[in-house]
Amino acid sequence: MTHLYAFPSLDERERVRRELGTVPEWRDFLSRSRPHLLSQSSSLFVESLDVVQELQLPGVNGHDSRGSDGPGVYQLKTQDMDPEWGSPDKLLDALYPSLKAKVKAARHVDAELVTVGASVFGRGGRVVQLWRYPSLQAIVDARGAIQANRQWASSQRAASQFIRGFGNAVLRPTPFSPWQ
């Protein structure tokens, strides 16, 4: 299970977490659910506002999930770089031409890059992309359209020298999610 939260700042995140700690229902939920967890991890990402603006992405605050195509599915993609190579900004710079080509190719199959961000704590040098699709099939269709794009292929090869690992998760919003 993956939970995605957006906060205007890390200070606001801390305030909300402190406040939740005082809510009896939340504490009860945690005490009942924790025995059933095998593992848990947390990652913090900061939205790359420059990339969001340059690629004219909606970003987490501008995303309208109420499309005419139903709740849709999301794909959370991560790319990791060796921390010795510098900050995630270096990887974002290297990926920018590839992202630009992906956005252009994916629009033809009704795929939307919602946002791009970079890690701030924990695993160093991680870039995250959050995509929205109308269906699982649309993920496959978008991948084909992107891979057929020559500009994407050449820019992806150039960026691959910085990438040491990938992650990919398909997410379906729950009925109570605002991202339906």
Secondary structure in CASP SS format (residue, H / E / C, confidence):
PFRMAT SS
TARGET T0000
AUTHOR 0000-0000-0000
METHOD secondary structure of the structure
MODEL  1
M C 1.00
T C 1.00
H C 1.00
L C 1.00
Y C 1.00
A C 1.00
F C 1.00
P C 1.00
S C 1.00
L H 1.00
D H 1.00
E H 1.00
R H 1.00
E H 1.00
R H 1.00
V H 1.00
R H 1.00
R H 1.00
E H 1.00
L H 1.00
G C 1.00
T C 1.00
V C 1.00
P H 1.00
E H 1.00
W H 1.00
R H 1.00
D H 1.00
F H 1.00
L H 1.00
S H 1.00
R H 1.00
S H 1.00
R H 1.00
P H 1.00
H H 1.00
L C 1.00
L C 1.00
S C 1.00
Q C 1.00
S C 1.00
S C 1.00
S C 1.00
L C 1.00
F E 1.00
V E 1.00
E E 1.00
S C 1.00
L H 1.00
D H 1.00
V H 1.00
V H 1.00
Q H 1.00
E H 1.00
L C 1.00
Q C 1.00
L C 1.00
P C 1.00
G H 1.00
V H 1.00
N H 1.00
G H 1.00
H C 1.00
D C 1.00
S C 1.00
R C 1.00
G C 1.00
S C 1.00
D C 1.00
G C 1.00
P C 1.00
G C 1.00
V E 1.00
Y E 1.00
Q E 1.00
L E 1.00
K E 1.00
T E 1.00
Q E 1.00
D E 1.00
M E 1.00
D C 1.00
P H 1.00
E H 1.00
W H 1.00
G C 1.00
S C 1.00
P H 1.00
D H 1.00
K H 1.00
L H 1.00
L H 1.00
D H 1.00
A H 1.00
L H 1.00
Y H 1.00
P H 1.00
S H 1.00
L H 1.00
K H 1.00
A H 1.00
K H 1.00
V H 1.00
K H 1.00
A H 1.00
A H 1.00
R H 1.00
H H 1.00
V H 1.00
D C 1.00
A C 1.00
E E 1.00
L E 1.00
V E 1.00
T E 1.00
V E 1.00
G E 1.00
A E 1.00
S E 1.00
V C 1.00
F C 1.00
G C 1.00
R C 1.00
G C 1.00
G C 1.00
R E 1.00
V E 1.00
V E 1.00
Q E 1.00
L E 1.00
W E 1.00
R E 1.00
Y E 1.00
P C 1.00
S C 1.00
L H 1.00
Q H 1.00
A H 1.00
I H 1.00
V H 1.00
D H 1.00
A H 1.00
R H 1.00
G H 1.00
A H 1.00
I H 1.00
Q H 1.00
A C 1.00
N C 1.00
R H 1.00
Q H 1.00
W H 1.00
A H 1.00
S H 1.00
S H 1.00
Q H 1.00
R H 1.00
A H 1.00
A H 1.00
S H 1.00
Q H 1.00
F H 1.00
I E 1.00
R E 1.00
G E 1.00
F E 1.00
G E 1.00
N E 1.00
A E 1.00
V E 1.00
L E 1.00
R C 1.00
P C 1.00
T C 1.00
P C 1.00
F C 1.00
S C 1.00
P C 1.00
W C 1.00
Q C 1.00
END
